[in-house]
Amino acid sequence: MMDTRGYTLRIVRANKVANAKSPGVKLGRFCIEKDIPVREVAEYFGVSRMTIYKWFVGEWIPRKIHNEKITKIVQAKVGM
């Protein structure tokens, strides 16, 4: 059974006020809008869920290798 709890209000709010120029924040906005589970995002990028949350709220900046994937996903407006 898939976990479909969605995003916490804290993460959604933190993402909304974070710097929109950050690739991780852009990815967060996309994933929150599409309700893509953090677990799936973490698996796709080969990083921890904590890393994804830090990207989403702008605390950490994704590495260049991840930025390229993020740009493709966000520009294509499709899921992983």
N, CA, C and O atoms as a GROMACS GRO file, in nm:
protein
  320
    1MET      N    1   0.084  -0.119   0.000
    1MET     CA    2   0.000   0.000   0.000
    1MET      C    3   0.088   0.125   0.000
    1MET      O    4   0.184   0.134   0.078
    2MET      N    5   0.058   0.219  -0.085
    2MET     CA    6   0.139   0.339  -0.097
    2MET      C    7   0.102   0.443   0.009
    2MET      O    8  -0.015   0.460   0.043
    3ASP      N    9   0.203   0.510   0.061
    3ASP     CA   10   0.183   0.614   0.161
    3ASP      C   11   0.141   0.742   0.089
    3ASP      O   12   0.216   0.794   0.006
    4THR      N   13   0.023   0.792   0.119
    4THR     CA   14  -0.028   0.910   0.048
    4THR      C   15  -0.061   1.024   0.143
    4THR      O   16  -0.161   1.093   0.125
    5ARG      N   17   0.023   1.043   0.244
    5ARG     CA   18  -0.004   1.148   0.341
    5ARG      C   19   0.018   1.288   0.285
    5ARG      O   20  -0.037   1.384   0.338
    6GLY      N   21   0.095   1.301   0.180
    6GLY     CA   22   0.119   1.432   0.121
    6GLY      C   23   0.221   1.512   0.200
    6GLY      O   24   0.292   1.458   0.285
    7TYR      N   25   0.229   1.639   0.172
    7TYR     CA   26   0.328   1.727   0.233
    7TYR      C   27   0.272   1.798   0.355
    7TYR      O   28   0.154   1.835   0.359
    8THR      N   29   0.357   1.817   0.455
    8THR     CA   30   0.312   1.888   0.575
    8THR      C   31   0.298   2.037   0.543
    8THR      O   32   0.360   2.089   0.451
    9LEU      N   33   0.215   2.101   0.621
    9LEU     CA   34   0.194   2.244   0.605
    9LEU      C   35   0.326   2.320   0.626
    9LEU      O   36   0.351   2.420   0.560
   10ARG      N   37   0.409   2.271   0.717
   10ARG     CA   38   0.538   2.335   0.745
   10ARG      C   39   0.626   2.334   0.620
   10ARG      O   40   0.688   2.436   0.588
   11ILE      N   41   0.633   2.222   0.551
   11ILE     CA   42   0.715   2.212   0.429
   11ILE      C   43   0.657   2.300   0.319
   11ILE      O   44   0.731   2.370   0.250
   12VAL      N   45   0.527   2.298   0.302
   12VAL     CA   46   0.462   2.380   0.199
   12VAL      C   47   0.489   2.528   0.223
   12VAL      O   48   0.524   2.602   0.130
   13ARG      N   49   0.473   2.571   0.347
   13ARG     CA   50   0.497   2.713   0.380
   13ARG      C   51   0.643   2.751   0.360
   13ARG      O   52   0.673   2.856   0.304
   14ALA      N   53   0.734   2.665   0.407
   14ALA     CA   54   0.877   2.693   0.394
   14ALA      C   55   0.917   2.700   0.247
   14ALA      O   56   1.001   2.782   0.210
   15ASN      N   57   0.858   2.616   0.164
   15ASN     CA   58   0.887   2.617   0.021
   15ASN      C   59   0.836   2.746  -0.043
   15ASN      O   60   0.903   2.803  -0.129
   16LYS      N   61   0.719   2.791  -0.002
   16LYS     CA   62   0.661   2.913  -0.060
   16LYS      C   63   0.744   3.037  -0.034
   16LYS      O   64   0.752   3.126  -0.119
   17VAL      N   65   0.808   3.044   0.083
   17VAL     CA   66   0.886   3.163   0.117
   17VAL      C   67   1.034   3.150   0.080
   17VAL      O   68   1.110   3.246   0.093
   18ALA      N   69   1.074   3.032   0.034
   18ALA     CA   70   1.215   3.010  -0.004
   18ALA      C   71   1.246   3.079  -0.136
   18ALA      O   72   1.157   3.115  -0.212
   19ASN      N   73   1.376   3.096  -0.162
   19ASN     CA   74   1.423   3.163  -0.283
   19ASN      C   75   1.386   3.082  -0.408
   19ASN      O   76   1.435   2.971  -0.428
   20ALA      N   77   1.301   3.138  -0.490
   20ALA     CA   78   1.250   3.069  -0.608
   20ALA      C   79   1.358   3.045  -0.715
   20ALA      O   80   1.335   2.969  -0.810
   21LYS      N   81   1.474   3.108  -0.700
   21LYS     CA   82   1.582   3.086  -0.797
   21LYS      C   83   1.655   2.955  -0.773
   21LYS      O   84   1.723   2.904  -0.862
   22SER      N   85   1.642   2.899  -0.653
   22SER     CA   86   1.709   2.773  -0.621
   22SER      C   87   1.645   2.657  -0.696
   22SER      O   88   1.523   2.642  -0.693
   23PRO      N   89   1.725   2.575  -0.763
   23PRO     CA   90   1.669   2.460  -0.834
   23PRO      C   91   1.592   2.366  -0.741
   23PRO      O   92   1.490   2.310  -0.780
   24GLY      N   93   1.642   2.349  -0.619
   24GLY     CA   94   1.575   2.261  -0.523
   24GLY      C   95   1.439   2.313  -0.483
   24GLY      O   96   1.345   2.236  -0.466
   25VAL      N   97   1.428   2.444  -0.469
   25VAL     CA   98   1.299   2.506  -0.435
   25VAL      C   99   1.203   2.490  -0.552
   25VAL      O  100   1.085   2.461  -0.533
   26LYS      N  101   1.253   2.510  -0.673
   26LYS     CA  102   1.169   2.491  -0.793
   26LYS      C  103   1.117   2.348  -0.798
   26LYS      O  104   1.000   2.324  -0.826
   27LEU      N  105   1.208   2.253  -0.772
   27LEU     CA  106   1.168   2.113  -0.772
   27LEU      C  107   1.063   2.089  -0.664
   27LEU      O  108   0.966   2.016  -0.687
   28GLY      N  109   1.083   2.149  -0.548
   28GLY     CA  110   0.986   2.134  -0.440
   28GLY      C  111   0.849   2.184  -0.479
   28GLY      O  112   0.748   2.118  -0.453
   29ARG      N  113   0.844   2.300  -0.540
   29ARG     CA  114   0.715   2.356  -0.582
   29ARG      C  115   0.646   2.265  -0.683
   29ARG      O  116   0.525   2.244  -0.677
   30PHE      N  117   0.725   2.212  -0.773
   30PHE     CA  118   0.671   2.119  -0.873
   30PHE      C  119   0.617   1.993  -0.806
   30PHE      O  120   0.505   1.950  -0.834
   31CYS      N  121   0.697   1.934  -0.718
   31CYS     CA  122   0.657   1.808  -0.654
   31CYS      C  123   0.538   1.827  -0.560
   31CYS      O  124   0.451   1.740  -0.551
   32ILE      N  125   0.534   1.938  -0.489
   32ILE     CA  126   0.421   1.968  -0.401
   32ILE      C  127   0.294   1.984  -0.484
   32ILE      O  128   0.188   1.930  -0.450
   33GLU      N  129   0.305   2.058  -0.593
   33GLU     CA  130   0.188   2.079  -0.681
   33GLU      C  131   0.136   1.947  -0.738
   33GLU      O  132   0.015   1.926  -0.745
   34LYS      N  133   0.228   1.860  -0.777
   34LYS     CA  134   0.191   1.731  -0.839
   34LYS      C  135   0.172   1.620  -0.736
   34LYS      O  136   0.134   1.509  -0.772
   35ASP      N  137   0.197   1.651  -0.608
   35ASP     CA  138   0.188   1.555  -0.498
   35ASP      C  139   0.274   1.430  -0.524
   35ASP      O  140   0.231   1.317  -0.503
   36ILE      N  141   0.396   1.456  -0.568
   36ILE     CA  142   0.492   1.347  -0.592
   36ILE      C  143   0.561   1.318  -0.458
   36ILE      O  144   0.621   1.408  -0.399
   37PRO      N  145   0.554   1.194  -0.410
   37PRO     CA  146   0.612   1.161  -0.280
   37PRO      C  147   0.763   1.184  -0.272
   37PRO      O  148   0.837   1.157  -0.367
   38VAL      N  149   0.807   1.236  -0.158
   38VAL     CA  150   0.949   1.263  -0.135
   38VAL      C  151   1.030   1.135  -0.150
   38VAL      O  152   1.143   1.138  -0.200
   39ARG      N  153   0.975   1.023  -0.108
   39ARG     CA  154   1.045   0.895  -0.121
   39ARG      C  155   1.082   0.868  -0.267
   39ARG      O  156   1.193   0.825  -0.296
   40GLU      N  157   0.988   0.893  -0.358
   40GLU     CA  158   1.014   0.870  -0.501
   40GLU      C  159   1.119   0.968  -0.554
   40GLU      O  160   1.204   0.930  -0.634
   41VAL      N  161   1.113   1.092  -0.509
   41VAL     CA  162   1.210   1.193  -0.553
   41VAL      C  163   1.349   1.153  -0.505
   41VAL      O  164   1.446   1.161  -0.581
   42ALA      N  165   1.358   1.112  -0.380
   42ALA     CA  166   1.487   1.071  -0.323
   42ALA      C  167   1.545   0.952  -0.398
   42ALA      O  168   1.665   0.949  -0.428
   43GLU      N  169   1.462   0.854  -0.428
   43GLU     CA  170   1.508   0.737  -0.504
   43GLU      C  171   1.556   0.778  -0.643
   43GLU      O  172   1.660   0.730  -0.689
   44TYR      N  173   1.484   0.864  -0.708
   44TYR     CA  174   1.519   0.910  -0.842
   44TYR      C  175   1.656   0.977  -0.845
   44TYR      O  176   1.736   0.954  -0.936
   45PHE      N  177   1.683   1.060  -0.744
   45PHE     CA  178   1.810   1.132  -0.740
   45PHE      C  179   1.920   1.057  -0.667
   45PHE      O  180   2.036   1.098  -0.671
   46GLY      N  181   1.886   0.947  -0.602
   46GLY     CA  182   1.986   0.868  -0.530
   46GLY      C  183   2.037   0.940  -0.405
   46GLY      O  184   2.155   0.928  -0.370
   47VAL      N  185   1.949   1.014  -0.338
   47VAL     CA  186   1.984   1.087  -0.217
   47VAL      C  187   1.881   1.052  -0.108
   47VAL      O  188   1.783   0.984  -0.135
   48SER      N  189   1.906   1.100   0.013
   48SER     CA  190   1.813   1.072   0.123
   48SER      C  191   1.689   1.162   0.116
   48SER      O  192   1.689   1.265   0.048
   49ARG      N  193   1.586   1.121   0.185
   49ARG     CA  194   1.465   1.204   0.192
   49ARG      C  195   1.496   1.336   0.261
   49ARG      O  196   1.442   1.440   0.223
   50MET      N  197   1.584   1.333   0.362
   50MET     CA  198   1.622   1.456   0.431
   50MET      C  199   1.685   1.555   0.333
   50MET      O  200   1.658   1.675   0.338
   51THR      N  201   1.769   1.504   0.243
   51THR     CA  202   1.831   1.591   0.142
   51THR      C  203   1.724   1.658   0.057
   51THR      O  204   1.731   1.778   0.030
   52ILE      N  205   1.625   1.582   0.016
   52ILE     CA  206   1.517   1.638  -0.067
   52ILE      C  207   1.442   1.746   0.009
   52ILE      O  208   1.414   1.853  -0.046
   53TYR      N  209   1.410   1.721   0.135
   53TYR     CA  210   1.342   1.824   0.214
   53TYR      C  211   1.427   1.950   0.226
   53TYR      O  212   1.374   2.061   0.217
   54LYS      N  213   1.557   1.934   0.246
   54LYS     CA  214   1.647   2.050   0.257
   54LYS      C  215   1.652   2.127   0.125
   54LYS      O  216   1.658   2.250   0.125
   55TRP      N  217   1.649   2.055   0.013
   55TRP     CA  218   1.644   2.121  -0.118
   55TRP      C  219   1.514   2.200  -0.131
   55TRP      O  220   1.515   2.316  -0.172
   56PHE      N  221   1.402   2.135  -0.096
   56PHE     CA  222   1.269   2.195  -0.113
   56PHE      C  223   1.255   2.327  -0.038
   56PHE      O  224   1.187   2.418  -0.086
   57VAL      N  225   1.318   2.339   0.078
   57VAL     CA  226   1.303   2.461   0.159
   57VAL      C  227   1.421   2.557   0.142
   57VAL      O  228   1.428   2.660   0.208
   58GLY      N  229   1.514   2.523   0.053
   58GLY     CA  230   1.624   2.612   0.020
   58GLY      C  231   1.739   2.611   0.119
   58GLY      O  232   1.827   2.697   0.111
   59GLU      N  233   1.742   2.516   0.211
   59GLU     CA  234   1.852   2.510   0.308
   59GLU      C  235   1.979   2.454   0.244
   59GLU      O  236   2.090   2.494   0.280
   60TRP      N  237   1.963   2.364   0.151
   60TRP     CA  238   2.076   2.305   0.079
   60TRP      C  239   2.056   2.328  -0.070
   60TRP      O  240   1.944   2.330  -0.119
   61ILE      N  241   2.167   2.346  -0.140
   61ILE     CA  242   2.163   2.365  -0.285
   61ILE      C  243   2.205   2.232  -0.352
   61ILE      O  244   2.310   2.177  -0.319
   62PRO      N  245   2.124   2.182  -0.445
   62PRO     CA  246   2.160   2.058  -0.514
   62PRO      C  247   2.293   2.072  -0.591
   62PRO      O  248   2.326   2.180  -0.640
   63ARG      N  249   2.366   1.964  -0.601
   63ARG     CA  250   2.490   1.963  -0.678
   63ARG      C  251   2.458   1.978  -0.826
   63ARG      O  252   2.346   1.955  -0.870
   64LYS      N  253   2.559   2.018  -0.901
   64LYS     CA  254   2.543   2.043  -1.045
   64LYS      C  255   2.481   1.922  -1.117
   64LYS      O  256   2.392   1.939  -1.200
   65ILE      N  257   2.528   1.804  -1.085
   65ILE     CA  258   2.476   1.682  -1.150
   65ILE      C  259   2.324   1.670  -1.128
   65ILE      O  260   2.253   1.626  -1.218
   66HIS      N  261   2.275   1.709  -1.011
   66HIS     CA  262   2.133   1.702  -0.982
   66HIS      C  263   2.058   1.819  -1.045
   66HIS      O  264   1.942   1.805  -1.085
   67ASN      N  265   2.122   1.933  -1.052
   67ASN     CA  266   2.058   2.052  -1.111
   67ASN      C  267   2.014   2.026  -1.254
   67ASN      O  268   1.907   2.072  -1.296
   68GLU      N  269   2.094   1.953  -1.329
   68GLU     CA  270   2.060   1.924  -1.468
   68GLU      C  271   1.932   1.840  -1.476
   68GLU      O  272   1.845   1.866  -1.560
   69LYS      N  273   1.919   1.741  -1.389
   69LYS     CA  274   1.798   1.658  -1.386
   69LYS      C  275   1.677   1.742  -1.342
   69LYS      O  276   1.568   1.731  -1.398
   70ILE      N  277   1.700   1.826  -1.241
   70ILE     CA  278   1.592   1.910  -1.190
   70ILE      C  279   1.540   2.001  -1.300
   70ILE      O  280   1.419   2.014  -1.319
   71THR      N  281   1.630   2.064  -1.373
   71THR     CA  282   1.591   2.155  -1.481
   71THR      C  283   1.507   2.082  -1.584
   71THR      O  284   1.405   2.135  -1.628
   72LYS      N  285   1.547   1.962  -1.623
   72LYS     CA  286   1.472   1.884  -1.723
   72LYS      C  287   1.332   1.850  -1.672
   72LYS      O  288   1.234   1.860  -1.746
   73ILE      N  289   1.323   1.811  -1.546
   73ILE     CA  290   1.193   1.774  -1.489
   73ILE      C  291   1.100   1.895  -1.483
   73ILE      O  292   0.985   1.889  -1.528
   74VAL      N  293   1.150   2.003  -1.427
   74VAL     CA  294   1.066   2.122  -1.407
   74VAL      C  295   1.025   2.184  -1.540
   74VAL      O  296   0.911   2.226  -1.557
   75GLN      N  297   1.117   2.189  -1.636
   75GLN     CA  298   1.085   2.247  -1.767
   75GLN      C  299   0.988   2.159  -1.844
   75GLN      O  300   0.902   2.210  -1.916
   76ALA      N  301   1.002   2.028  -1.830
   76ALA     CA  302   0.915   1.937  -1.904
   76ALA      C  303   0.777   1.928  -1.841
   76ALA      O  304   0.681   1.886  -1.905
   77LYS      N  305   0.768   1.968  -1.712
   77LYS     CA  306   0.640   1.962  -1.639
   77LYS      C  307   0.583   1.822  -1.635
   77LYS      O  308   0.461   1.803  -1.643
   78VAL      N  309   0.671   1.723  -1.623
   78VAL     CA  310   0.625   1.584  -1.614
   78VAL      C  311   0.682   1.521  -1.487
   78VAL      O  312   0.778   1.571  -1.429
   79GLY      N  313   0.621   1.414  -1.446
   79GLY     CA  314   0.669   1.341  -1.328
   79GLY      C  315   0.794   1.261  -1.360
   79GLY      O  316   0.838   1.252  -1.474
   80MET      N  317   0.850   1.204  -1.256
   80MET     CA  318   0.971   1.124  -1.273
   80MET      C  319   0.930   0.989  -1.319
   80MET      O  320   1.016   0.903  -1.340
   0.00000   0.00000   0.00000
